[in-house]
Amino acid sequence: MTDTTLDPRTVDEFLGAPIAEPSVRQQIMILYTATSALDSAVIGWSRYDGTGRTTPTMGDGDQPPYRTGVDALVDGWRLFQASQLLPPARGGEHDTSYLPYEFWLSRLVTIDDRQRSAR
């Protein structure tokens, strides 16, 4: 099997971009809501921090980061994916499973030179 992983330096050279650490990092937040509406209550969440400032884990808080998905939009998060709405299989209307109403949000955060050199 051939390794198809690209070295980031190779990609930068190919694109003609300078080999440098960008000063912007991405944070991802996944909100699970009670209904398919973005303004319904957040009942579950996951967070991922590309800045390295925090390392969120499952169960690290009792309160959701936002009351609704719309509250996250107001705070500057950008929605980039929502779950496809699929009806339950016939007879499975009352089965428990995964949380079906999932919204992926992102924001870009500027890091300073001290944070870059610490990594």
Biopython code that builds the backbone (N, CA, C, O; Angstrom):
import numpy as np
from Bio.PDB.StructureBuilder import StructureBuilder

atoms = [
    (1, "MET", "N", (0.843, -1.171, 0.000)),
    (1, "MET", "CA", (0.000, 0.000, 0.000)),
    (1, "MET", "C", (0.893, 1.240, 0.000)),
    (1, "MET", "O", (1.858, 1.310, 0.761)),
    (2, "THR", "N", (0.583, 2.193, -0.829)),
    (2, "THR", "CA", (1.363, 3.408, -0.959)),
    (2, "THR", "C", (0.861, 4.473, 0.004)),
    (2, "THR", "O", (-0.344, 4.686, 0.144)),
    (3, "ASP", "N", (1.806, 5.142, 0.668)),
    (3, "ASP", "CA", (1.444, 6.239, 1.566)),
    (3, "ASP", "C", (1.137, 7.471, 0.727)),
    (3, "ASP", "O", (1.998, 7.957, -0.007)),
    (4, "THR", "N", (-0.084, 7.973, 0.833)),
    (4, "THR", "CA", (-0.496, 9.140, 0.041)),
    (4, "THR", "C", (-0.519, 10.416, 0.872)),
    (4, "THR", "O", (-1.015, 11.446, 0.415)),
    (5, "THR", "N", (0.016, 10.355, 2.090)),
    (5, "THR", "CA", (0.052, 11.542, 2.942)),
    (5, "THR", "C", (1.058, 12.536, 2.381)),
    (5, "THR", "O", (2.192, 12.171, 2.070)),
    (6, "LEU", "N", (0.645, 13.782, 2.255)),
    (6, "LEU", "CA", (1.534, 14.823, 1.745)),
    (6, "LEU", "C", (2.187, 15.575, 2.890)),
    (6, "LEU", "O", (1.550, 15.886, 3.897)),
    (7, "ASP", "N", (3.443, 15.854, 2.719)),
    (7, "ASP", "CA", (4.156, 16.719, 3.653)),
    (7, "ASP", "C", (3.639, 18.139, 3.446)),
    (7, "ASP", "O", (3.586, 18.600, 2.306)),
    (8, "PRO", "N", (3.253, 18.855, 4.518)),
    (8, "PRO", "CA", (2.733, 20.220, 4.344)),
    (8, "PRO", "C", (3.685, 21.125, 3.572)),
    (8, "PRO", "O", (3.242, 22.015, 2.846)),
    (9, "ARG", "N", (4.998, 20.904, 3.722)),
    (9, "ARG", "CA", (5.957, 21.732, 2.981)),
    (9, "ARG", "C", (5.823, 21.496, 1.486)),
    (9, "ARG", "O", (5.952, 22.430, 0.694)),
    (10, "THR", "N", (5.562, 20.240, 1.092)),
    (10, "THR", "CA", (5.385, 19.925, -0.323)),
    (10, "THR", "C", (4.169, 20.647, -0.879)),
    (10, "THR", "O", (4.218, 21.181, -1.987)),
    (11, "VAL", "N", (3.084, 20.668, -0.125)),
    (11, "VAL", "CA", (1.868, 21.355, -0.560)),
    (11, "VAL", "C", (2.139, 22.846, -0.708)),
    (11, "VAL", "O", (1.743, 23.454, -1.703)),
    (12, "ASP", "N", (2.818, 23.444, 0.282)),
    (12, "ASP", "CA", (3.145, 24.871, 0.207)),
    (12, "ASP", "C", (3.999, 25.179, -1.015)),
    (12, "ASP", "O", (3.762, 26.164, -1.715)),
    (13, "GLU", "N", (4.993, 24.331, -1.270)),
    (13, "GLU", "CA", (5.858, 24.556, -2.427)),
    (13, "GLU", "C", (5.064, 24.418, -3.721)),
    (13, "GLU", "O", (5.244, 25.203, -4.651)),
    (14, "PHE", "N", (4.196, 23.430, -3.779)),
    (14, "PHE", "CA", (3.383, 23.212, -4.974)),
    (14, "PHE", "C", (2.475, 24.406, -5.243)),
    (14, "PHE", "O", (2.319, 24.830, -6.388)),
    (15, "LEU", "N", (1.885, 24.940, -4.196)),
    (15, "LEU", "CA", (0.974, 26.068, -4.351)),
    (15, "LEU", "C", (1.703, 27.405, -4.466)),
    (15, "LEU", "O", (1.077, 28.439, -4.699)),
    (16, "GLY", "N", (3.008, 27.383, -4.304)),
    (16, "GLY", "CA", (3.776, 28.614, -4.387)),
    (16, "GLY", "C", (3.627, 29.481, -3.157)),
    (16, "GLY", "O", (3.964, 30.665, -3.184)),
    (17, "ALA", "N", (3.128, 28.904, -2.082)),
    (17, "ALA", "CA", (2.925, 29.663, -0.849)),
    (17, "ALA", "C", (4.190, 29.609, -0.005)),
    (17, "ALA", "O", (4.924, 28.621, -0.057)),
    (18, "PRO", "N", (4.451, 30.632, 0.755)),
    (18, "PRO", "CA", (5.618, 30.598, 1.638)),
    (18, "PRO", "C", (5.412, 29.567, 2.742)),
    (18, "PRO", "O", (4.292, 29.338, 3.199)),
    (19, "ILE", "N", (6.503, 28.958, 3.157)),
    (19, "ILE", "CA", (6.428, 27.999, 4.254)),
    (19, "ILE", "C", (6.434, 28.803, 5.548)),
    (19, "ILE", "O", (7.486, 29.253, 6.001)),
    (20, "ALA", "N", (5.269, 28.980, 6.133)),
    (20, "ALA", "CA", (5.137, 29.793, 7.342)),
    (20, "ALA", "C", (3.947, 29.308, 8.141)),
    (20, "ALA", "O", (2.999, 28.741, 7.597)),
    (21, "GLU", "N", (4.010, 29.535, 9.410)),
    (21, "GLU", "CA", (2.889, 29.207, 10.280)),
    (21, "GLU", "C", (1.813, 30.275, 10.128)),
    (21, "GLU", "O", (2.101, 31.454, 10.329)),
    (22, "PRO", "N", (0.599, 29.909, 9.784)),
    (22, "PRO", "CA", (-0.462, 30.920, 9.717)),
    (22, "PRO", "C", (-0.804, 31.422, 11.116)),
    (22, "PRO", "O", (-0.630, 30.712, 12.106)),
    (23, "SER", "N", (-1.290, 32.648, 11.178)),
    (23, "SER", "CA", (-1.637, 33.219, 12.482)),
    (23, "SER", "C", (-3.120, 33.062, 12.798)),
    (23, "SER", "O", (-3.619, 33.653, 13.756)),
    (24, "VAL", "N", (-3.821, 32.271, 12.001)),
    (24, "VAL", "CA", (-5.247, 32.039, 12.216)),
    (24, "VAL", "C", (-5.475, 30.539, 12.364)),
    (24, "VAL", "O", (-4.936, 29.738, 11.601)),
    (25, "ARG", "N", (-6.268, 30.178, 13.344)),
    (25, "ARG", "CA", (-6.611, 28.773, 13.575)),
    (25, "ARG", "C", (-8.129, 28.630, 13.609)),
    (25, "ARG", "O", (-8.859, 29.593, 13.843)),
    (26, "GLN", "N", (-8.578, 27.414, 13.370)),
    (26, "GLN", "CA", (-10.014, 27.136, 13.314)),
    (26, "GLN", "C", (-10.468, 26.436, 14.587)),
    (26, "GLN", "O", (-9.780, 25.563, 15.117)),
    (27, "GLN", "N", (-11.629, 26.833, 15.060)),
    (27, "GLN", "CA", (-12.308, 26.130, 16.144)),
    (27, "GLN", "C", (-13.607, 25.570, 15.574)),
    (27, "GLN", "O", (-14.296, 26.237, 14.803)),
    (28, "ILE", "N", (-13.930, 24.343, 15.960)),
    (28, "ILE", "CA", (-15.140, 23.658, 15.491)),
    (28, "ILE", "C", (-16.026, 23.372, 16.699)),
    (28, "ILE", "O", (-15.543, 22.987, 17.764)),
    (29, "MET", "N", (-17.318, 23.565, 16.516)),
    (29, "MET", "CA", (-18.293, 23.230, 17.550)),
    (29, "MET", "C", (-19.450, 22.502, 16.870)),
    (29, "MET", "O", (-19.979, 22.962, 15.858)),
    (30, "ILE", "N", (-19.832, 21.375, 17.434)),
    (30, "ILE", "CA", (-20.961, 20.607, 16.922)),
    (30, "ILE", "C", (-22.064, 20.695, 17.968)),
    (30, "ILE", "O", (-21.883, 20.287, 19.115)),
    (31, "LEU", "N", (-23.205, 21.231, 17.557)),
    (31, "LEU", "CA", (-24.346, 21.362, 18.465)),
    (31, "LEU", "C", (-25.426, 20.371, 18.062)),
    (31, "LEU", "O", (-25.763, 20.252, 16.884)),
    (32, "TYR", "N", (-25.963, 19.667, 19.039)),
    (32, "TYR", "CA", (-27.093, 18.763, 18.843)),
    (32, "TYR", "C", (-28.297, 19.438, 19.484)),
    (32, "TYR", "O", (-28.270, 19.778, 20.667)),
    (33, "THR", "N", (-29.350, 19.630, 18.703)),
    (33, "THR", "CA", (-30.515, 20.362, 19.197)),
    (33, "THR", "C", (-31.712, 19.436, 19.385)),
    (33, "THR", "O", (-31.734, 18.317, 18.871)),
    (34, "ALA", "N", (-32.696, 19.914, 20.121)),
    (34, "ALA", "CA", (-33.879, 19.116, 20.444)),
    (34, "ALA", "C", (-34.755, 18.857, 19.221)),
    (34, "ALA", "O", (-35.429, 17.830, 19.149)),
    (35, "THR", "N", (-34.749, 19.778, 18.263)),
    (35, "THR", "CA", (-35.515, 19.603, 17.027)),
    (35, "THR", "C", (-34.620, 19.996, 15.855)),
    (35, "THR", "O", (-33.455, 20.343, 16.046)),
    (36, "SER", "N", (-35.161, 19.940, 14.661)),
    (36, "SER", "CA", (-34.378, 20.285, 13.476)),
    (36, "SER", "C", (-34.176, 21.788, 13.308)),
    (36, "SER", "O", (-33.441, 22.215, 12.417)),
    (37, "ALA", "N", (-34.812, 22.588, 14.144)),
    (37, "ALA", "CA", (-34.696, 24.045, 14.046)),
    (37, "ALA", "C", (-33.439, 24.531, 14.766)),
    (37, "ALA", "O", (-33.155, 24.105, 15.886)),
    (38, "LEU", "N", (-32.701, 25.410, 14.130)),
    (38, "LEU", "CA", (-31.473, 25.942, 14.713)),
    (38, "LEU", "C", (-31.743, 26.782, 15.961)),
    (38, "LEU", "O", (-30.846, 27.001, 16.775)),
    (39, "ASP", "N", (-32.976, 27.247, 16.105)),
    (39, "ASP", "CA", (-33.303, 28.034, 17.300)),
    (39, "ASP", "C", (-33.919, 27.190, 18.420)),
    (39, "ASP", "O", (-34.475, 27.741, 19.370)),
    (40, "SER", "N", (-33.825, 25.866, 18.319)),
    (40, "SER", "CA", (-34.304, 25.014, 19.413)),
    (40, "SER", "C", (-33.166, 24.783, 20.416)),
    (40, "SER", "O", (-32.011, 25.108, 20.141)),
    (41, "ALA", "N", (-33.503, 24.226, 21.562)),
    (41, "ALA", "CA", (-32.554, 24.074, 22.667)),
    (41, "ALA", "C", (-31.412, 23.122, 22.321)),
    (41, "ALA", "O", (-31.624, 22.076, 21.708)),
    (42, "VAL", "N", (-30.206, 23.497, 22.721)),
    (42, "VAL", "CA", (-29.031, 22.633, 22.568)),
    (42, "VAL", "C", (-29.090, 21.569, 23.656)),
    (42, "VAL", "O", (-29.220, 21.888, 24.838)),
    (43, "ILE", "N", (-28.992, 20.286, 23.248)),
    (43, "ILE", "CA", (-29.056, 19.188, 24.209)),
    (43, "ILE", "C", (-27.757, 18.388, 24.275)),
    (43, "ILE", "O", (-27.591, 17.534, 25.146)),
    (44, "GLY", "N", (-26.847, 18.665, 23.360)),
    (44, "GLY", "CA", (-25.546, 17.999, 23.362)),
    (44, "GLY", "C", (-24.572, 18.805, 22.520)),
    (44, "GLY", "O", (-24.989, 19.600, 21.678)),
    (45, "TRP", "N", (-23.276, 18.605, 22.741)),
    (45, "TRP", "CA", (-22.288, 19.395, 22.006)),
    (45, "TRP", "C", (-20.922, 18.734, 22.075)),
    (45, "TRP", "O", (-20.632, 17.943, 22.972)),
    (46, "SER", "N", (-20.093, 19.081, 21.102)),
    (46, "SER", "CA", (-18.677, 18.712, 21.066)),
    (46, "SER", "C", (-17.912, 19.926, 20.584)),
    (46, "SER", "O", (-18.411, 20.703, 19.770)),
    (47, "ARG", "N", (-16.693, 20.088, 21.093)),
    (47, "ARG", "CA", (-15.864, 21.220, 20.672)),
    (47, "ARG", "C", (-14.457, 20.734, 20.355)),
    (47, "ARG", "O", (-13.949, 19.806, 20.986)),
    (48, "TYR", "N", (-13.834, 21.374, 19.369)),
    (48, "TYR", "CA", (-12.470, 21.066, 18.960)),
    (48, "TYR", "C", (-11.750, 22.388, 18.745)),
    (48, "TYR", "O", (-12.250, 23.264, 18.039)),
    (49, "ASP", "N", (-10.582, 22.533, 19.350)),
    (49, "ASP", "CA", (-9.877, 23.811, 19.339)),
    (49, "ASP", "C", (-8.551, 23.691, 18.601)),
    (49, "ASP", "O", (-7.593, 23.119, 19.121)),
    (50, "GLY", "N", (-8.501, 24.231, 17.392)),
    (50, "GLY", "CA", (-7.288, 24.211, 16.592)),
    (50, "GLY", "C", (-6.230, 25.192, 17.056)),
    (50, "GLY", "O", (-5.122, 25.197, 16.518)),
    (51, "THR", "N", (-6.541, 26.028, 18.046)),
    (51, "THR", "CA", (-5.543, 26.969, 18.562)),
    (51, "THR", "C", (-4.603, 26.291, 19.544)),
    (51, "THR", "O", (-3.494, 26.771, 19.780)),
    (52, "GLY", "N", (-5.044, 25.174, 20.117)),
    (52, "GLY", "CA", (-4.260, 24.513, 21.144)),
    (52, "GLY", "C", (-4.415, 25.150, 22.515)),
    (52, "GLY", "O", (-3.785, 24.701, 23.472)),
    (53, "ARG", "N", (-5.242, 26.190, 22.634)),
    (53, "ARG", "CA", (-5.445, 26.872, 23.921)),
    (53, "ARG", "C", (-6.197, 25.991, 24.914)),
    (53, "ARG", "O", (-5.914, 26.012, 26.112)),
    (54, "THR", "N", (-7.154, 25.220, 24.408)),
    (54, "THR", "CA", (-7.955, 24.361, 25.279)),
    (54, "THR", "C", (-8.004, 22.957, 24.694)),
    (54, "THR", "O", (-7.759, 22.757, 23.504)),
    (55, "THR", "N", (-8.322, 21.995, 25.538)),
    (55, "THR", "CA", (-8.495, 20.615, 25.095)),
    (55, "THR", "C", (-9.819, 20.093, 25.638)),
    (55, "THR", "O", (-9.841, 19.303, 26.582)),
    (56, "PRO", "N", (-10.926, 20.538, 25.036)),
    (56, "PRO", "CA", (-12.235, 20.101, 25.529)),
    (56, "PRO", "C", (-12.416, 18.590, 25.369)),
    (56, "PRO", "O", (-11.934, 17.989, 24.409)),
    (57, "THR", "N", (-13.116, 17.999, 26.325)),
    (57, "THR", "CA", (-13.412, 16.574, 26.265)),
    (57, "THR", "C", (-14.885, 16.351, 26.572)),
    (57, "THR", "O", (-15.580, 17.250, 27.046)),
    (58, "MET", "N", (-15.349, 15.135, 26.295)),
    (58, "MET", "CA", (-16.739, 14.808, 26.587)),
    (58, "MET", "C", (-17.004, 14.955, 28.080)),
    (58, "MET", "O", (-16.187, 14.556, 28.910)),
    (59, "GLY", "N", (-18.136, 15.522, 28.404)),
    (59, "GLY", "CA", (-18.535, 15.633, 29.796)),
    (59, "GLY", "C", (-17.764, 16.664, 30.588)),
    (59, "GLY", "O", (-17.752, 16.611, 31.818)),
    (60, "ASP", "N", (-17.115, 17.612, 29.909)),
    (60, "ASP", "CA", (-16.333, 18.606, 30.646)),
    (60, "ASP", "C", (-17.164, 19.786, 31.138)),
    (60, "ASP", "O", (-16.620, 20.746, 31.683)),
    (61, "GLY", "N", (-18.476, 19.717, 30.948)),
    (61, "GLY", "CA", (-19.344, 20.773, 31.442)),
    (61, "GLY", "C", (-20.790, 20.330, 31.472)),
    (61, "GLY", "O", (-21.218, 19.500, 30.671)),
    (62, "ASP", "N", (-21.544, 20.898, 32.411)),
    (62, "ASP", "CA", (-22.961, 20.565, 32.537)),
    (62, "ASP", "C", (-23.854, 21.457, 31.691)),
    (62, "ASP", "O", (-24.969, 21.071, 31.337)),
    (63, "GLN", "N", (-23.371, 22.642, 31.367)),
    (63, "GLN", "CA", (-24.173, 23.610, 30.618)),
    (63, "GLN", "C", (-23.667, 23.705, 29.183)),
    (63, "GLN", "O", (-22.458, 23.755, 28.954)),
    (64, "PRO", "N", (-24.580, 23.731, 28.219)),
    (64, "PRO", "CA", (-24.140, 23.876, 26.823)),
    (64, "PRO", "C", (-23.458, 25.225, 26.616)),
    (64, "PRO", "O", (-23.739, 26.179, 27.342)),
    (65, "PRO", "N", (-22.566, 25.310, 25.633)),
    (65, "PRO", "CA", (-21.885, 26.580, 25.381)),
    (65, "PRO", "C", (-22.842, 27.676, 24.915)),
    (65, "PRO", "O", (-22.560, 28.861, 25.092)),
    (66, "TYR", "N", (-23.967, 27.291, 24.323)),
    (66, "TYR", "CA", (-24.997, 28.236, 23.875)),
    (66, "TYR", "C", (-26.358, 27.621, 24.132)),
    (66, "TYR", "O", (-26.507, 26.399, 24.114)),
    (67, "ARG", "N", (-27.346, 28.462, 24.371)),
    (67, "ARG", "CA", (-28.722, 27.998, 24.602)),
    (67, "ARG", "C", (-29.313, 27.423, 23.327)),
    (67, "ARG", "O", (-29.999, 26.402, 23.364)),
    (68, "THR", "N", (-29.048, 28.082, 22.182)),
    (68, "THR", "CA", (-29.532, 27.624, 20.871)),
    (68, "THR", "C", (-28.409, 27.793, 19.852)),
    (68, "THR", "O", (-27.399, 28.443, 20.122)),
    (69, "GLY", "N", (-28.602, 27.203, 18.691)),
    (69, "GLY", "CA", (-27.650, 27.400, 17.604)),
    (69, "GLY", "C", (-27.627, 28.831, 17.111)),
    (69, "GLY", "O", (-26.575, 29.335, 16.717)),
    (70, "VAL", "N", (-28.770, 29.490, 17.126)),
    (70, "VAL", "CA", (-28.833, 30.890, 16.693)),
    (70, "VAL", "C", (-27.985, 31.765, 17.617)),
    (70, "VAL", "O", (-27.348, 32.713, 17.158)),
    (71, "ASP", "N", (-27.975, 31.455, 18.906)),
    (71, "ASP", "CA", (-27.136, 32.218, 19.835)),
    (71, "ASP", "C", (-25.658, 32.120, 19.440)),
    (71, "ASP", "O", (-24.914, 33.092, 19.572)),
    (72, "ALA", "N", (-25.237, 30.953, 18.959)),
    (72, "ALA", "CA", (-23.853, 30.791, 18.497)),
    (72, "ALA", "C", (-23.592, 31.643, 17.255)),
    (72, "ALA", "O", (-22.516, 32.226, 17.119)),
    (73, "LEU", "N", (-24.570, 31.717, 16.350)),
    (73, "LEU", "CA", (-24.419, 32.565, 15.158)),
    (73, "LEU", "C", (-24.270, 34.028, 15.550)),
    (73, "LEU", "O", (-23.443, 34.747, 14.989)),
    (74, "VAL", "N", (-25.071, 34.466, 16.511)),
    (74, "VAL", "CA", (-25.005, 35.854, 16.981)),
    (74, "VAL", "C", (-23.618, 36.150, 17.564)),
    (74, "VAL", "O", (-23.127, 37.276, 17.472)),
    (75, "ASP", "N", (-22.997, 35.138, 18.158)),
    (75, "ASP", "CA", (-21.681, 35.303, 18.776)),
    (75, "ASP", "C", (-20.530, 35.177, 17.765)),
    (75, "ASP", "O", (-19.362, 35.253, 18.147)),
    (76, "GLY", "N", (-20.855, 34.985, 16.482)),
    (76, "GLY", "CA", (-19.812, 34.974, 15.464)),
    (76, "GLY", "C", (-19.456, 33.619, 14.883)),
    (76, "GLY", "O", (-18.620, 33.550, 13.982)),
    (77, "TRP", "N", (-20.054, 32.547, 15.361)),
    (77, "TRP", "CA", (-19.807, 31.235, 14.766)),
    (77, "TRP", "C", (-20.488, 31.176, 13.409)),
    (77, "TRP", "O", (-21.526, 31.805, 13.203)),
    (78, "ARG", "N", (-19.906, 30.417, 12.479)),
    (78, "ARG", "CA", (-20.481, 30.268, 11.136)),
    (78, "ARG", "C", (-20.942, 28.827, 10.936)),
    (78, "ARG", "O", (-20.180, 27.883, 11.146)),
    (79, "LEU", "N", (-22.180, 28.677, 10.534)),
    (79, "LEU", "CA", (-22.744, 27.356, 10.267)),
    (79, "LEU", "C", (-22.228, 26.860, 8.928)),
    (79, "LEU", "O", (-22.331, 27.566, 7.925)),
    (80, "PHE", "N", (-21.666, 25.637, 8.899)),
    (80, "PHE", "CA", (-21.228, 25.109, 7.616)),
    (80, "PHE", "C", (-21.820, 23.755, 7.281)),
    (80, "PHE", "O", (-21.611, 23.259, 6.174)),
    (81, "GLN", "N", (-22.544, 23.145, 8.192)),
    (81, "GLN", "CA", (-23.212, 21.890, 7.857)),
    (81, "GLN", "C", (-24.353, 21.633, 8.824)),
    (81, "GLN", "O", (-24.241, 21.890, 10.023)),
    (82, "ALA", "N", (-25.456, 21.123, 8.286)),
    (82, "ALA", "CA", (-26.595, 20.696, 9.096)),
    (82, "ALA", "C", (-26.951, 19.278, 8.678)),
    (82, "ALA", "O", (-26.762, 18.897, 7.523)),
    (83, "SER", "N", (-27.460, 18.507, 9.609)),
    (83, "SER", "CA", (-27.824, 17.122, 9.312)),
    (83, "SER", "C", (-28.928, 17.039, 8.280)),
    (83, "SER", "O", (-29.831, 17.874, 8.228)),
    (84, "GLN", "N", (-28.828, 16.016, 7.466)),
    (84, "GLN", "CA", (-29.910, 15.720, 6.540)),
    (84, "GLN", "C", (-31.083, 15.182, 7.355)),
    (84, "GLN", "O", (-30.895, 14.357, 8.249)),
    (85, "LEU", "N", (-32.279, 15.643, 7.052)),
    (85, "LEU", "CA", (-33.455, 15.181, 7.783)),
    (85, "LEU", "C", (-33.968, 13.902, 7.145)),
    (85, "LEU", "O", (-34.433, 13.898, 6.006)),
    (86, "LEU", "N", (-33.875, 12.822, 7.898)),
    (86, "LEU", "CA", (-34.314, 11.517, 7.418)),
    (86, "LEU", "C", (-35.430, 10.997, 8.320)),
    (86, "LEU", "O", (-35.305, 11.050, 9.543)),
    (87, "PRO", "N", (-36.503, 10.502, 7.744)),
    (87, "PRO", "CA", (-37.567, 9.941, 8.581)),
    (87, "PRO", "C", (-37.116, 8.610, 9.169)),
    (87, "PRO", "O", (-36.305, 7.913, 8.560)),
    (88, "PRO", "N", (-37.628, 8.246, 10.342)),
    (88, "PRO", "CA", (-37.274, 6.943, 10.910)),
    (88, "PRO", "C", (-37.855, 5.824, 10.051)),
    (88, "PRO", "O", (-38.860, 6.002, 9.363)),
    (89, "ALA", "N", (-37.206, 4.683, 10.109)),
    (89, "ALA", "CA", (-37.719, 3.518, 9.389)),
    (89, "ALA", "C", (-39.081, 3.141, 9.959)),
    (89, "ALA", "O", (-39.346, 3.331, 11.146)),
    (90, "ARG", "N", (-39.920, 2.617, 9.113)),
    (90, "ARG", "CA", (-41.265, 2.230, 9.557)),
    (90, "ARG", "C", (-41.160, 1.257, 10.733)),
    (90, "ARG", "O", (-40.465, 0.243, 10.664)),
    (91, "GLY", "N", (-41.858, 1.589, 11.798)),
    (91, "GLY", "CA", (-41.819, 0.768, 13.002)),
    (91, "GLY", "C", (-40.727, 1.188, 13.980)),
    (91, "GLY", "O", (-40.696, 0.706, 15.113)),
    (92, "GLY", "N", (-39.831, 2.079, 13.558)),
    (92, "GLY", "CA", (-38.732, 2.496, 14.420)),
    (92, "GLY", "C", (-38.894, 3.888, 14.988)),
    (92, "GLY", "O", (-37.927, 4.496, 15.447)),
    (93, "GLU", "N", (-40.105, 4.389, 14.960)),
    (93, "GLU", "CA", (-40.357, 5.763, 15.398)),
    (93, "GLU", "C", (-39.989, 6.014, 16.856)),
    (93, "GLU", "O", (-39.673, 7.143, 17.230)),
    (94, "HIS", "N", (-40.026, 4.973, 17.679)),
    (94, "HIS", "CA", (-39.782, 5.152, 19.111)),
    (94, "HIS", "C", (-38.478, 4.499, 19.566)),
    (94, "HIS", "O", (-38.216, 4.418, 20.766)),
    (95, "ASP", "N", (-37.664, 4.037, 18.626)),
    (95, "ASP", "CA", (-36.363, 3.466, 18.970)),
    (95, "ASP", "C", (-35.398, 4.589, 19.333)),
    (95, "ASP", "O", (-35.469, 5.687, 18.782)),
    (96, "THR", "N", (-34.499, 4.301, 20.262)),
    (96, "THR", "CA", (-33.463, 5.280, 20.594)),
    (96, "THR", "C", (-32.239, 5.012, 19.729)),
    (96, "THR", "O", (-31.965, 3.875, 19.346)),
    (97, "SER", "N", (-31.518, 6.071, 19.433)),
    (97, "SER", "CA", (-30.364, 5.961, 18.546)),
    (97, "SER", "C", (-29.491, 7.191, 18.746)),
    (97, "SER", "O", (-29.448, 7.752, 19.842)),
    (98, "TYR", "N", (-28.806, 7.609, 17.708)),
    (98, "TYR", "CA", (-27.966, 8.807, 17.752)),
    (98, "TYR", "C", (-28.837, 10.062, 17.810)),
    (98, "TYR", "O", (-30.044, 10.003, 17.575)),
    (99, "LEU", "N", (-28.222, 11.176, 18.119)),
    (99, "LEU", "CA", (-28.943, 12.455, 18.129)),
    (99, "LEU", "C", (-29.045, 12.950, 16.684)),
    (99, "LEU", "O", (-28.019, 13.237, 16.067)),
    (100, "PRO", "N", (-30.247, 13.055, 16.137)),
    (100, "PRO", "CA", (-30.391, 13.307, 14.701)),
    (100, "PRO", "C", (-30.204, 14.752, 14.244)),
    (100, "PRO", "O", (-29.979, 14.986, 13.057)),
    (101, "TYR", "N", (-30.290, 15.710, 15.135)),
    (101, "TYR", "CA", (-30.255, 17.120, 14.710)),
    (101, "TYR", "C", (-28.907, 17.730, 15.080)),
    (101, "TYR", "O", (-28.696, 18.195, 16.200)),
    (102, "GLU", "N", (-28.007, 17.713, 14.108)),
    (102, "GLU", "CA", (-26.612, 18.071, 14.328)),
    (102, "GLU", "C", (-26.240, 19.266, 13.460)),
    (102, "GLU", "O", (-26.506, 19.277, 12.258)),
    (103, "PHE", "N", (-25.626, 20.264, 14.073)),
    (103, "PHE", "CA", (-25.190, 21.464, 13.355)),
    (103, "PHE", "C", (-23.699, 21.674, 13.603)),
    (103, "PHE", "O", (-23.258, 21.740, 14.750)),
    (104, "TRP", "N", (-22.925, 21.780, 12.521)),
    (104, "TRP", "CA", (-21.480, 22.010, 12.606)),
    (104, "TRP", "C", (-21.220, 23.495, 12.408)),
    (104, "TRP", "O", (-21.652, 24.090, 11.420)),
    (105, "LEU", "N", (-20.511, 24.083, 13.356)),
    (105, "LEU", "CA", (-20.177, 25.508, 13.291)),
    (105, "LEU", "C", (-18.662, 25.688, 13.395)),
    (105, "LEU", "O", (-17.952, 24.853, 13.955)),
    (106, "SER", "N", (-18.201, 26.789, 12.844)),
    (106, "SER", "CA", (-16.770, 27.071, 12.814)),
    (106, "SER", "C", (-16.530, 28.547, 13.086)),
    (106, "SER", "O", (-17.377, 29.394, 12.805)),
    (107, "ARG", "N", (-15.368, 28.833, 13.634)),
    (107, "ARG", "CA", (-14.924, 30.224, 13.706)),
    (107, "ARG", "C", (-13.404, 30.235, 13.593)),
    (107, "ARG", "O", (-12.725, 29.282, 13.977)),
    (108, "LEU", "N", (-12.896, 31.329, 13.062)),
    (108, "LEU", "CA", (-11.460, 31.513, 12.921)),
    (108, "LEU", "C", (-10.982, 32.414, 14.043)),
    (108, "LEU", "O", (-11.595, 33.439, 14.340)),
    (109, "VAL", "N", (-9.880, 32.020, 14.663)),
    (109, "VAL", "CA", (-9.342, 32.738, 15.806)),
    (109, "VAL", "C", (-7.891, 33.105, 15.508)),
    (109, "VAL", "O", (-7.106, 32.258, 15.081)),
    (110, "THR", "N", (-7.545, 34.351, 15.731)),
    (110, "THR", "CA", (-6.171, 34.800, 15.532)),
    (110, "THR", "C", (-5.332, 34.416, 16.743)),
    (110, "THR", "O", (-5.741, 34.613, 17.887)),
    (111, "ILE", "N", (-4.158, 33.867, 16.474)),
    (111, "ILE", "CA", (-3.232, 33.559, 17.560)),
    (111, "ILE", "C", (-2.046, 34.510, 17.450)),
    (111, "ILE", "O", (-1.723, 34.996, 16.365)),
    (112, "ASP", "N", (-1.407, 34.767, 18.578)),
    (112, "ASP", "CA", (-0.264, 35.682, 18.543)),
    (112, "ASP", "C", (1.037, 34.902, 18.394)),
    (112, "ASP", "O", (1.035, 33.671, 18.435)),
    (113, "ASP", "N", (2.141, 35.613, 18.224)),
    (113, "ASP", "CA", (3.441, 34.987, 17.991)),
    (113, "ASP", "C", (3.874, 34.098, 19.147)),
    (113, "ASP", "O", (4.531, 33.081, 18.924)),
    (114, "ARG", "N", (3.521, 34.459, 20.378)),
    (114, "ARG", "CA", (3.901, 33.634, 21.526)),
    (114, "ARG", "C", (3.243, 32.268, 21.444)),
    (114, "ARG", "O", (3.871, 31.260, 21.766)),
    (115, "GLN", "N", (1.978, 32.221, 21.014)),
    (115, "GLN", "CA", (1.281, 30.943, 20.905)),
    (115, "GLN", "C", (1.890, 30.103, 19.790)),
    (115, "GLN", "O", (1.991, 28.884, 19.923)),
    (116, "ARG", "N", (2.298, 30.739, 18.688)),
    (116, "ARG", "CA", (2.910, 29.997, 17.581)),
    (116, "ARG", "C", (4.238, 29.395, 18.006)),
    (116, "ARG", "O", (4.514, 28.237, 17.695)),
    (117, "SER", "N", (5.063, 30.157, 18.709)),
    (117, "SER", "CA", (6.385, 29.663, 19.086)),
    (117, "SER", "C", (6.308, 28.609, 20.185)),
    (117, "SER", "O", (7.237, 27.817, 20.341)),
    (118, "ALA", "N", (5.218, 28.586, 20.948)),
    (118, "ALA", "CA", (5.060, 27.604, 22.027)),
    (118, "ALA", "C", (4.698, 26.228, 21.499)),
    (118, "ALA", "O", (4.832, 25.245, 22.228)),
    (119, "ARG", "N", (4.252, 26.126, 20.281)),
    (119, "ARG", "CA", (3.807, 24.844, 19.724)),
    (119, "ARG", "C", (4.934, 24.077, 19.109)),
    (119, "ARG", "O", (4.725, 22.977, 18.597)),
]
sb = StructureBuilder()
sb.init_structure("model")
sb.init_model(0)
sb.init_chain("A")
sb.init_seg("    ")
for serial, (resi, resn, name, xyz) in enumerate(atoms, 1):
    if name == "N":
        sb.init_residue(resn, " ", resi, " ")
    sb.init_atom(name, np.array(xyz, "f"), 0.0, 1.0, " ", f" {name:<3s}", serial, name[0])
structure = sb.get_structure()
